[in-house]
Structures are given as C-alpha cells and as structure tokens.
C-alpha cells in the first residue's frame, strides 16, 4: 500500500516565522558564545533572514533588533561574568599574597588596561583567559577593580 506524500502549500504564519526567528537568534547567540562566529557574522545572517522572511516588512526593524538583542544580551552578559570569574580563579589559584587596596591600580600600566579592553572587545574568552594567565594576581585584581569602577 503506497501513501502519497502530502504537500503543505500554505505559507507559514508571521507568528510562526517570528518564533522561528527568535529560536535562530538564540542558537546564533550560543554559537557566538562558543566562538564559532564573531558578533557580526552571527547578527548579519539573522538580519538577512528577517528581511528574506518578511519580518521587517511586517513588524519593523525595531522588533527584529529587540529579538536579536534579547538573544545576545544573556550571552554578552555571561562573557562579562566569565571574565570576572577567570580573574578570580587565576588570582586564587596562584596563591599569591596581595593586599586588596587601590595601590594595585597605580602599578597597573596603561598599556595593560588598553590590552584587556581590546581583548574584551574581541569577544574571545579563550584568548582573554590565556592573556590573563600571563599576569600576576595583583595585576588581575587591579584589572577587575578597574572594570568594577567603570560599571
């Protein structure tokens, strides 16, 4: 007995497409977090999908950006927390005895601050971790305090 394949010819609803887009955005955010894509690669594909599927025409660019921002917000925030965690772990693992006062900031070179800011902008936690591993506990604590004060 043969069954013929049934074709679905109806176009998917905009609600369905919006849900699929949200899921794709969350998946791309995870791939971005795993360093599979840089931020531009991850977002550009989503933007093109929103255009191709008519989401921008139906809902507007603002809604599309809100969906993407919500998907990536947790990822970017988790990278920031990961940086702080890496600094803490490296500091505790080194076993160095460091005073917890502001004089560490005075010993922190401007080039060090610029380097860590650059690495954070690159959104590459593995590279940042390797870079932090090459610095002393006092430098890592000074870096952490520097960014805590900037919040």
Order of alpha helices (4+ residues) and beta strands (2+ residues): alpha-alpha-alpha-alpha-alpha-alpha-alpha-alpha
